[in-house]
């Protein structure tokens, strides 16, 4: 029987996994529903979901639950780690501990995602399996779930490890930065983040410890190290005071990827200052909002919120030419940027309307745009020759309808006179 979630989690609750049985064939866990205020020690797992199908099976409370291959491997090694350390014995992993089919639970738990990672005894970063000859050769029909390693050297593998897909995902930014302690895992190997940072700095040829008030070292660029910006962004002297304006975060992380476009904004909410977050949290995160609506609300925030009425860097107004910002929002086309900015300007964002009032306002503007009350992108971009053509077509359509109406009216009149 497949696993069925019980009632939705309240915002003050967590769902945790406690390993029961772990071997190369079967993973069994017990689910625990606990108050956040009296939670047991747990590790919050930071990993990449991947795009493949959920082909593997684990057991939750003796019921089947399907996961992707990368997560199966991660859970196998994390469950072993839970048995071999005295700091934590429970796991938190978003794909399982949040009911992804329940929007209400998803919204409330994602809203507290930063707190979930802050409260964990340790954040466990899963970088995947050790690279082995089986990975290098042609693909096999049998999935590779585990790779045991003898004599694994983190320093020798640093280039490979720092360019893995993990470092390109937007969700891992707050997960890596907010944890009290961070450990990185590759198969059955584990390393503290400071030691990983040391190997990374050595490879990049930069100093590991830098002035907290100065610029973050980025290396000379001779070696591609995708992990460098995020790993160097975590500093022992400023943790956890690492909050930045949303505008800056979108620009700095514009190359990060996510499966759901709305997460370009939602994944950064835990890293913005409290005054910004106070008003944004009225509306975000909310997975019932369309991508378009998330972009409009975000741009209304960036252009109307007093401290952000101008872009934080360079003092320039946000325009369709604000390339780095719109890259962070995932909006490439200039016509779409103009339309979104126009819609954001008309939204009374600082009125602090309720979520439902915001939805009603957005829906009303959608109808205006659909029925011609607002110029659409296509109308904005219409060439001078196309406008008269479209106008002529409209005139012809109206004329034909008018003629047909007159004919019908005359026919109706004849019918009335004839019946007399």
Buried (B, 14 or more C-beta within 10 A) or exposed (E): EEBEBEEBBEEEBBBBBBBBEBEEEEBBBBBBEBEBEEBEBBBBBBBBBBEEEBEBEBBBEEEEBBBBBBBBBBBBBBBBBBEEBEEBBBBBBBBBBBBEEBEEBBBBBBBBBBBBBBBBBBBBBBBBBBBEEEEEEEEEEEEEBBBEBEEBEBEEBBBEBBBBBBBBBBBBBBBBBBBEBBBBBBBBBBBEBBEBBBBBBEBBEBEBEBEEEEEBBEBEEEBEBBBBBBBBBBBEEEBEEEBBBBBBBBBBBBEBBBEEBBBBBBBBBBBBEEEBBEBBEBBBBBBEBEBBBBBBBBBBBBBBBEEBEBBBEEEEEBBBEBEEBBBBBBBEEBEBBBBBBBBBEBBEBEEEBEEEEBBEBBEEBBEEBEEEEBBEBEEEEBEEEEEEEEEEEEEEEEEEEEEEEEEEEEEEEEEEEEEE
